Amino acid sequence: MTLSERYRKDGFCAVLQPVMPAEVVDAAVAGMDAVRAGQYDTGCPPENSRWTPGDDPQTLCKIEMPQLASRAIMDLVAHPALGKLAAEVTGAKMVQVWWVQLLYKPVGEPEGERVTNIGWHQDRYYWRAWEDGSELFTAWIALSDITPDAGPMRFVPGSHRWGLLDIDFGFQQQDLDTLRGGIAIPERETWREVPMLLPHGALSLHDCFTLHGSGPNRSNGPRRSFAIHMRSEKSRPVNDLRQGLTRHIDDLSKCPVIYGA
Ligand SMILES: O=C(O)CCC(=O)C(=O)O
């Protein structure tokens, strides 16, 4: 099965061989550390985030639009090899990066206020600024080895065909089993979880309706990644407005077009 067939069938696919040159990936790891420390080599901060430098290092660090703050991260997310791959897999004629999240999952369990897990969700639930039918997908790039004990992202194959589920998803919700219990699985469908095990530099691509979440990192080092949210030419902001998560799309220095015109 080709990557594209796999993506259409399951709603996600893994690309195990490195797509970007190793030096681009390594520089982005250093960029991640710099942004986490509040050092911005572009002179600009990222967008407001739940996590800010100085916060509990044992909690999940999610920084919004880190490419605004780091040249190395911009080089990674704007790399043409990523655009070419995304176009091959999805069939897009144009690929634009419209939002990026830095995700750094430290070793440890959720405890009290400490968030480490990412609750089951469909990205589309959070992306209401895009019109229905918009083609939106995500490349999740591993910047560390994502082993079974590192709290890998888990996908539910086929769930991209279930439509937008009628529940309140909780990205911050820590108990994945309770969340799962609240998800109504459509008739004749089954719940199966596939952990996305990726070596450093590899990536997965997933559709905005594919259910996913991740548990604690029990490996011996941080789980590092970027979630690069992309769109094709078959997408449009609601009422063509620039608001919320679509607010930067006309600024190509923030939201680079990485394939096509
Ligand atoms: O990093 C994770 O475990 C989940 C990330 C995520 O929700 C996404 O990339 O859409």
The ligand as an SDF file (V2000), in Angstrom:
LIG
                    3D

 10  9  0  0  0  0  0  0  0  0999 V2000
    1.6260   15.0580   20.7010 O   0  0  0  0  0  0  0  0  0  0  0  0
    0.5980   14.4550   20.9400 C   0  0  0  0  0  0  0  0  0  0  0  0
    0.5710   13.4590   21.6610 O   0  0  0  0  0  0  0  0  0  0  0  0
   -0.6930   14.8990   20.2950 C   0  0  0  0  0  0  0  0  0  0  0  0
   -0.4640   15.9980   19.3280 C   0  0  0  0  0  0  0  0  0  0  0  0
   -1.6870   16.4490   18.6360 C   0  0  0  0  0  0  0  0  0  0  0  0
   -2.7480   16.4850   19.1920 O   0  0  0  0  0  0  0  0  0  0  0  0
   -1.6160   16.8550   17.2190 C   0  0  0  0  0  0  0  0  0  0  0  0
   -0.5210   16.8400   16.6420 O   0  0  0  0  0  0  0  0  0  0  0  0
   -2.6600   17.1570   16.6230 O   0  0  0  0  0  0  0  0  0  0  0  0
  1  2  2  0
  2  3  1  0
  2  4  1  0
  4  5  1  0
  5  6  1  0
  6  7  2  0
  6  8  1  0
  8  9  2  0
  8 10  1  0
M  END
$$$$
